[in-house]
Amino acid sequence: MVLLYRPGAAWTVDPYVLSPGRRSPLTLFAAEHFLGGISGYEAAETTDENPAAHVAVVRRVPLAHLRHTLGVDSTDWTAARRTLAGTAHPLGRLEAE
């Protein structure tokens, strides 16, 4: 397998494109993050206008996927797939297989 350098955020999909098996990439729209520790008391290192909503999606969707994959309960995974299908949802898109 050969990985080529791709500038920008395009390289982040490589694990999904290049790995075997089923994939379910979650893409958040207009979400930002800061890579690295705590920069200061009450620091605001992001211009994300809705960080609480993005954090909630990142918290809920992987847990729903894990519960579905382990056979515990598929209700939340089915709801997440339905809600985040396509580009209609303002927070993001879930491309579940």
trRosetta pair geometry for C-beta under 8 A, 3 or more apart (Angstrom, degrees):
i j d omega theta_ij theta_ji phi_ij phi_ji
1 18 6.3 94 -158 -172 132 125
3 14 6.4 54 -133 -164 109 149
3 18 7.5 -36 -91 -71 92 169
5 11 7.6 -32 -157 -84 42 135
6 10 4.6 -85 138 86 130 113
6 11 4.6 165 62 -64 100 87
6 14 7.8 163 27 -57 129 117
7 10 7.5 48 79 30 40 108
8 11 7.6 146 80 0 56 85
9 12 5.3 -26 -179 6 74 121
10 13 6.6 -53 -175 24 50 105
11 14 5.4 -16 -171 -17 59 121
12 15 7.9 -38 175 16 44 96
13 16 5.2 -58 -169 44 68 112
13 17 5.6 61 136 -21 90 109
13 25 6.4 8 -126 -116 88 161
14 17 5.7 -62 -134 44 32 105
14 18 5.4 3 177 2 72 121
15 18 6.6 -64 -122 50 19 94
15 19 5.5 13 179 -20 61 123
16 19 6.6 -51 -120 32 17 104
16 23 4.5 103 -155 -158 91 141
16 25 4.7 -24 -88 -58 162 119
19 23 7.2 126 71 -82 103 112
22 97 4.6 -149 -154 74 91 125
23 95 7.4 1 115 103 95 99
23 97 5.8 72 52 -7 58 123
24 65 6.1 180 85 -121 151 135
24 94 6.5 3 -179 -175 91 91
24 95 6.7 179 -149 83 43 56
24 96 4.2 15 -124 -109 103 71
24 97 6.5 -120 -70 15 74 73
25 94 7.7 -179 93 -147 44 47
25 95 5.2 6 57 48 84 108
26 57 7.4 176 175 150 133 108
26 58 7.7 156 113 -103 144 63
26 61 5.4 110 -100 121 153 154
26 62 7.8 -101 2 -57 149 78
26 84 7.3 0 -133 149 89 156
26 92 6.2 40 177 147 81 141
26 93 7.5 170 -154 86 46 47
26 94 5.2 -11 -106 -104 77 78
26 95 8.0 -162 -77 21 34 69
27 92 5.4 178 93 -162 53 96
27 93 4.8 -1 57 54 103 91
27 94 7.9 -167 24 -74 67 35
27 95 7.5 38 -3 -10 105 104
28 31 3.7 6 122 4 127 139
28 54 5.4 73 -164 -139 145 104
28 57 6.5 143 -101 88 112 142
28 58 7.4 -33 -58 -59 141 97
28 91 6.4 -41 -142 163 81 73
28 92 4.2 -52 -108 -85 46 127
29 90 6.6 -113 68 172 135 46
29 91 6.4 166 40 168 93 18
29 92 5.4 -171 -3 -86 77 53
29 93 7.5 73 -40 -12 101 86
30 48 6.9 133 141 -133 77 72
30 49 6.9 -18 146 27 127 99
30 50 7.7 61 103 33 114 99
31 48 5.8 26 -145 -122 46 126
31 51 7.8 109 -141 -113 81 59
31 54 4.3 138 -115 -134 119 147
31 91 7.9 50 -53 -168 112 73
31 92 7.5 -6 -17 -71 126 114
32 46 4.5 162 92 -147 117 104
32 47 6.2 57 14 48 159 65
32 48 4.4 -150 34 -54 93 99
33 46 6.9 -8 -99 -94 20 130
33 48 8.0 35 -59 -41 47 139
34 39 7.2 -78 160 -18 150 127
34 45 4.1 42 -79 107 147 137
34 46 6.2 -117 -36 -56 100 94
36 39 7.4 67 103 -64 101 95
38 43 7.3 147 -178 27 68 129
39 43 4.5 -164 78 154 97 176
39 45 5.8 96 26 -60 146 132
40 43 4.0 105 61 -58 86 117
46 51 6.4 99 93 -80 145 128
48 51 4.5 95 101 -70 126 85
48 54 6.4 -68 -176 10 140 148
50 53 4.3 -13 154 31 111 119
50 54 6.2 122 104 -21 81 91
50 91 7.4 -100 100 -106 137 93
51 54 5.6 -59 -146 40 37 110
51 55 6.0 38 157 -21 71 106
52 55 5.8 -53 -146 37 30 111
52 56 6.4 34 153 -23 63 106
53 56 5.6 -52 -149 33 32 115
53 57 6.7 33 153 -19 64 102
53 91 5.8 -123 141 -106 115 128
54 57 5.8 -52 -151 33 34 111
54 58 6.4 29 153 -13 66 107
54 91 6.6 -176 -89 -157 64 104
54 92 7.9 102 -123 -36 79 122
55 58 5.7 -58 -146 42 33 109
55 59 6.1 35 153 -22 66 109
56 59 5.6 -56 -145 37 29 114
56 60 6.1 14 162 -10 66 113
57 60 6.2 -63 -138 43 26 100
57 61 5.7 15 174 -15 68 116
57 84 7.9 111 -149 -85 120 138
57 91 5.5 170 -54 148 151 137
57 92 6.1 129 165 22 160 134
58 61 6.9 -45 -117 36 20 102
58 62 7.0 11 -178 -2 53 111
59 62 7.7 -89 -172 39 14 96
59 63 6.8 -1 157 -6 55 122
60 63 5.9 -73 -153 43 30 109
60 64 6.0 28 158 -21 71 111
60 76 7.0 -127 178 180 96 126
60 80 7.0 179 125 -90 102 125
61 64 5.7 -54 -144 36 30 112
61 65 6.4 32 156 -20 64 105
61 80 5.1 139 -116 -155 82 148
61 84 7.4 2 -104 0 132 159
61 94 6.6 -156 -146 -95 137 131
62 65 5.5 -53 -146 36 34 114
62 66 6.3 36 155 -20 67 104
63 66 5.7 -52 -146 36 32 112
63 67 6.3 31 156 -17 65 106
63 76 7.4 -21 102 112 87 150
64 67 5.9 -55 -146 38 29 110
64 68 6.3 31 153 -19 64 108
64 76 3.6 -126 -119 116 111 107
64 77 4.3 165 153 -71 97 63
64 79 7.6 -107 -146 56 150 90
64 80 5.1 138 89 -11 158 140
65 68 5.7 -57 -148 38 30 112
65 69 6.1 27 156 -18 66 110
65 77 5.8 113 -87 -112 42 111
65 80 7.7 -79 -52 71 79 152
66 69 5.8 -55 -142 38 29 110
66 70 6.2 16 162 -8 65 112
67 70 6.2 -62 -141 45 26 103
67 72 4.3 -81 -160 63 79 118
67 73 5.2 -22 157 54 121 77
67 74 7.5 -173 114 -79 90 36
67 76 6.6 53 62 48 137 118
67 77 6.8 -160 73 -35 91 110
68 71 7.8 34 173 -69 29 26
68 72 7.7 -70 -55 47 20 78
68 73 7.3 -61 -79 92 54 42
68 74 4.5 75 -121 -113 90 74
68 76 7.6 -130 -48 69 101 79
68 77 3.6 6 -53 -21 141 161
68 78 7.8 147 -103 -32 130 69
73 76 6.9 61 113 9 104 92
74 77 5.0 -65 -158 48 63 115
74 78 5.5 67 144 -28 88 103
75 78 6.0 -60 -151 35 24 109
75 79 6.5 20 154 -15 62 109
76 79 5.6 -55 -147 39 34 112
76 80 6.2 36 154 -21 67 105
77 80 5.7 -51 -145 36 31 111
77 81 6.3 32 155 -19 64 105
77 96 7.9 133 177 -127 94 160
78 81 5.8 -54 -148 36 29 111
78 82 6.4 26 155 -17 63 109
79 82 5.8 -58 -147 39 30 110
79 83 6.0 24 158 -16 67 112
80 83 5.9 -58 -140 41 28 108
80 84 5.8 -9 173 13 66 116
80 94 6.0 68 146 -19 92 172
81 84 6.8 -71 -129 53 18 86
81 85 6.1 43 164 -59 60 99
81 94 5.9 -116 -112 103 49 131
81 96 4.8 -66 -114 33 110 146
82 85 6.2 -34 -147 -9 22 117
83 89 6.1 67 154 -83 74 143
83 94 8.0 53 76 18 73 127
84 89 5.2 -68 -114 28 55 154
84 91 7.6 -67 -109 78 102 96
84 92 5.8 -5 -145 94 118 82
84 93 5.8 151 169 -143 89 25
84 94 3.7 71 102 3 124 104
85 88 7.6 13 85 29 65 106
85 93 7.5 31 -169 -152 14 75
85 94 6.7 -51 -73 64 45 85
85 96 8.0 -71 -93 28 84 96
86 89 7.7 123 79 2 75 81
86 93 6.6 -106 107 -129 20 106
87 93 5.6 -28 -93 -81 58 128
89 92 6.3 -21 97 57 114 42
89 93 7.0 162 51 -80 101 54
